[in-house]
Amino acid sequence: MYGTVHGYSNECILQVIQRKYGGLWGPAGRIMKWRVLVVDDHPATRMGVCTLVASSALLEVCGEASDGLEAIEKVADLCPDAVVLDLTMPIMSGFEAALKIKRILPSAKIVFFTMHDVPASVRIIGADAFVVKTSAPETLVAALERVLQHGRITGSGIV
């Protein structure tokens, strides 16, 4: 790595530019996957979400975090396309982390994945989707794919 610009790695900046202007096509016509950061304070939940994300042909896990503060640090370093974020976590809540993530990396899509049913609050902070943990497993992957392809979404269990 040759350096950073405003705290972002050169690799991170190049990825954002590539996706914004070049779509999902990488070198030699290879399809690049959307990069997802998974944030939840429960290790078993994080592992399950990572497994779900990895099952998609369009998504890949670029990192994991166990609280909001760690998520913010990882966003600046990894430059994910989307962040799956729990609301209730130690050190920093998902709400607070989402606000800071949007300031650090406005292009990142925020998908709340939580046991709480609070869609109105989610809209206020600018989250792109909301999926309750009691939803069918494929709902989270579908929400991520739709948000990354089409922006903010609405629907059953999703805001």
N, C-alpha and C positions, 0 to 999 in steps of 0.2 A: 504494500500500500504506500503510495507516494505522499499522502497527506489528507487533510480534511478541509472542507469549506463550511463555515458556520457550524462546525461540530459534526457534520455528516461526512461519512467516508466517501471517497471518490467512487467506489463501487456502488454505493447507495444512490448517489446522484445520477450515475449513468443508467441504473435500473429504472429510475423514475422517468428519465428522458426517453429511454428505449420504449417503455410501455406507453407513454403519452403520445409519442410520435411514430413509433414503429409497431404498435399493437403487441400481440403476443408471440410474434415470430422472432426467434433467436437466430444465431449463426447457422448457416447452411440450411435454412428453411425449417429448423426444428421448432416445434411449438414450445414456448416457455410457459411454465405453470405460474398461476397466481400464488404469491407468497403470503402465508398466513402465520401470524403470531398468536399463540394460544395462552390465555391468561386466566388461571383459576387457582385458588388457594388449596384445593384438594387434589393431591397427586393422582388418585385413581380417576377422577373426573378429567383432569388434564390428559392423562394417558388415553382415555376413551375418546376424547375429542380429537386428539392427534391421530388416532387410528381411523376415525371417521373421515377426517380431512384427507389423510393419505389414500383413502379408498377412491377418491375422485381423480379422474384423469386430468382435471383442470387445476387442481390445487396441490400445494405442497406445504408442509410445516417448515417454517424458516427459524422458529425458536419458540421457547416456552418461558413463562414467568409465573411466579406464585403470588404476586401482589401488584398493586397499581404502580408503586414506585419503581419496581424492577421492570415493569412493562414500559414505562416511559424511557428508561435507560436503553432497553432493547430496541424500541422503535427508532431512536436516534442512531443506533448502531446497525440494525438490520434492514430498516426501511421497508417494512412489509406493505403489501397491497391491502391487507385486511387484518383486523385484530378481533379475535373472539374474546370477549371480556365478561367476566362474572361481575355482578354488582356489589356483592358483599364479600369484602376481603380485608385482611389485616393491613395495617400501615396506611394504605390509601384506598378509598372505595373506587369501584368501577366508574361511578359518575365523575368523580374528580379526575381520575386517570383519563377518561374519555375527553374531557375538556382540554387537558394538557396535550394529549396525543394529537388532537385536531389542530392545536396551535403549532406543534412541532412539525407535523406532517399532514397538512390539510387533505392531501389526496388519499390518505388511508381511510378505508371503509371500516366503520365500527359496527360490530354485530354483538349485541348483548345476549348472553346465554346464561340464564339465571332461573332460580326457582320462584322469583317474585314476579307478580303480574302487575307491572307498572308502565304500560306503553305510553301514557300521556307524558310522563316525566322523561322518557327516553326521547321523545320527539323534541322536547324543549332543548336538550343539549346537543341535538343534531346527529343522533345515532342513525345509522342507515337501516338497521333491522333489529328486531327483538324476537328471540326464540326462547320459549320456556323449556326448562329441562325435562318436563314431563311429555314433551312432544316426541313423535316418532323420530328415531335416529336420523333418518334420511332428510328430515326437515332442516336441520342445521346445515348440511352440505348444500341442499337446494337453495337455502337462503344466501349462503356465501356466494355460490355461483351466480345467482340472480343479481345480487347487489354489485358484484364485481363487473358483471356484463351490462347492467342496466341502471345502476344507481339505487337510490332509496326505494324500498319495496313495501307493499302492504299486503295483508292477507290473513288467514286464520293463524293465530299464534305468532304472527310476524307483523311488525309495524314498519 
